[in-house]
Amino acid sequence: MNHSIHIRIANKSDAVNIASYYLQLTDAAKKKFAPHDFSVDYLSKNILENNDYVSVIAEDESTKNILGYAVTQLWIFDYDIDRWSTYHIPIKNEDRKYCCFAPSVADKYHHTGIGSHLLQFTKSILKEKNIDFILLWGGVKCYNIPAVRFYLKNKFKLIGHFEYEGGNYDMLLSINEK
């Protein structure tokens, strides 16, 4: 790869580029990755200026094109809390120990290490916030074998299975585990 990649926290001024990044993903990639609305207005007001989210981008330093985007929600939806309780993992949002993570890498940059860099950078921010565990936001599609392998390689544990628009795996990462 002949790109110099910069990983950083996204800010409001990145909304247009993040929206453009999302639009250039294939339909198959969009189906696997859709944690929130990708309109510029929604990104600006609800994600990039909201302290309940951490957004990280990987950008080509020379072109400023976004090659990867990861968003972390610092709280868990009630329906996810209910599902995780069936695995005997009690989550309480008021404890602020769990978060939901949704990474994406542009199709032509898969298998280049960008996803791992996004995860490592995000983990460093979450450690500062005293978050202990990362859940996959919406799980990972069972048929998405490369993504499942990516998470396992990065020390996520397969916790359970659920059905939502097909089969999905719930996976968990302990941030402080070596």
C-alpha angles and dihedrals in degrees: 000000000000095000129108103220125204121196116201146145111278120235137193093275089062094063095098093048093047091050089049090048091054093048092054093055115104118256088251091054092047090052090056095042120044109122094151145355112294099206113127091239094051093045092049099046105029107030115019096043096038120098090208089072136058115201121190129185135196110211136181103248094216101044099025087224113152112242097175140011131194127185124192122196110208093212136047128239115246092241090054091048088053092050093047090050087064086064088053092251107131111205123190117184091208089064090060091210099120132059138175119240128199117179129181134183124194110260097248091051098056114127093023098106096255093118092052091048091050090050095047093048091048091048090055091054092046092051089057088053091050093242111157105187139037120206122191109254104242091353122258124288110256091225091055094089096166090055093046089051090048092054094045090049088053092053100259112150121225104238107170151325131253138174121240117141086338133333121327135181124223110218132184134200124198103216095206096048114109 
